[in-house]
Amino acid sequence: MRRLSVFASLVLYAYGCGSDEGQKTTPDPLSGGDAGKSSGGPGDPIGDDDDDDDDDGPGGGAPIPYDATVMKSVHNSYERSEPIFDQLLYHRVRSLEFDIHNEKGGAAPNGNWFVFHENIPGFNSTSCTLLSDCLGAVAAFHAAVPKHEVITLWIDLKDDFQANRQPADLDALVEKTLGRENIVAPKDLIEKCDGATTVRAAVGAPCAFPTLGALRGKIMLTVTGGSKCDANSKVSKYGGAKPSERLVFLAPDLNASCPPAEYEKHSDVVFFNMSFDDRAHAKTMRDEGLVGRLYKGGLGGGLDNAGDFAAGRETGAVHLATDKANFEQDTWSKTHGNKGFPFLCDGCVDREEAGDVLGVTATSGDQGSTKDSAFFALAESTKDEAWSAAISVPSSHTEANAKACLVARASDAPGAVSVAFCRPFDSSPPRILLRKTTDGATTENTAAPLFGLSSETSHFMRLELKTAGPDTQIDAQVSRDGKEWVSAQKSVIPGALPLRGVSVSSRGSTKRRALFAALTRADGDGSEVMNASKLDTKKPIGDGASGAAFDGIFGP
């Protein structure tokens, strides 16, 4: 993965890259408006605990309280090789950490913070420059998979609050970026529990933390940075006199100097942050219906080997912080089930997260040159229309030039006239591949980075196709939110391109997998989500290609 340098994080990228026409930002004329929003609103951000039939997604099952789960939590999520969006979708993570600072070679914009670990070479890399960028990546995932299982964000306060960066500013930024209707705040728990006047009472008997079903499509946020035993700690300063009225939960340190007994005095705390050395406290907290996050400490910071991670699973902590985001590389670090359900819990192994996700696998050569070798899932159409998706790939420990693409082709011949708008599997920005003559050479261009995000990060991609006489005009676009689109390249392709859909190429003998969330075909009559059954041509094209397309994360 290519991370943003200090210089690049402070300079606006110039749009325009090897295209027939420069990039231009336009509102999305095909947007479904509030399609990315989950049900509910600010008055009722927590779902109905009594709706057992729909409590835990496809497959049903008994309701599962949030605090009865165990989940991988990616430590310093922003500096991992895998961008935030891929951690959430491909790697099945639902717990992330962002370290926030006031300055990085200059002050952050008012009401915002820089995200990085330490401002020294080797420790200040990030895939999302500002907190608004990192939260925006979470919002993008929410837009693509609005009924996702609950996401928990850990915001580590590295600097003291200052003018233009106060606790109220943090709440305002969170609300603006994520939407109040999608956030579960401390007072929401209190309001959900009859008679409760404190957050702790709201999760204690006879009440409890909400179930996973009640939290579906929601985001909970915490702040870390010192203990509540210190009135001057950053977490205490954020909470102020009325922590329950903040938008973000407090998650203070739990350790020998501020042990569980001390927190009996702090009825505003239900989340805790603890080092591996203090792991004995995790079971105490879990037994009381409270939630702990466990990290290793030291230079790495995470539970970064199989032994430590397994030991962490036995402690009672709900969130296990690790630097190992890629579950395919470090298989011991996964906490998702057989169908991608992102938590460990009794009865979770065969559950499935709700969402419109198309999976495609391929073992093949490459796309490009004079002939393609890939697995395709296509539908036939000659209308003026746009195909869009949020494409997710491994983004580390993979063949960097494997590709997941939105495509349009003249035929299913390997050397057919075609356009492919592709996300490479690692380290590169999206690419546009054009073949304008049968068996002719393919030209290749890359999309410019979106400001504030690493070069390989473009949460949404769209391919517009319009008839231009006997030919087809194409416009390949990227977006950080699925609403505002930036043109990466426009061109005219000779003839019609009636076969449209997606493709994956592995560029080698190892099977590769990509995910297309919210794959949508839109035209003047409306839009429809394209699942595997609607893509009626699913076949390998080219020498040595094989694969499959299926609904869901892993397929049958």
Secondary structure, 3 states (H helix, E strand, C coil): CCCCCHHHHCCCCCCCCCCCCCCCEEECCCCCCCCCCCCCCCCCCCCCCCCHHHCCCCCCCCCCEHHHCEEEEECCHHHCCCCHHHHHHCCCCCEEEEEEECECCCECCCCCCEECCCCCCCCCCCCECEHHHHHHHHHHHHHHCCCCCCEEEEEEECCCCECCECHHHHHHHHHHHHCHHHECCHHHHHHHCCCCCCHHHHHCCCCCCCECCCCCCCEEEEEECCCCCCCCCHHHHHHCCCHHHCCCEECCECECCECHHHHHHCCCCCEEEEEHHHCHHHHHHHHCCCEEEEECECCCECCCCHHHHHHHHCCCCCEEEECCCCCCCCHHHCCCCCCCCCCECCCCCCCCCCCCEEEEEEEECCCCCCCCCEEEEEEECCCCEEEEEEEECCCCCCCCCCEEEEEEECCCCCCCCEEEEEEECCCCCCEEEEECCCCCCCEEEECCCCCCECCCCCCEEEEEEEEECCEEEEEEEEECCCCEEEEEEEEEECCCCCEEEEEEECCEEEEEEEEEEEEEEEECCEEEECCHHHCCEEEEECCCCEEEEEECCCCC
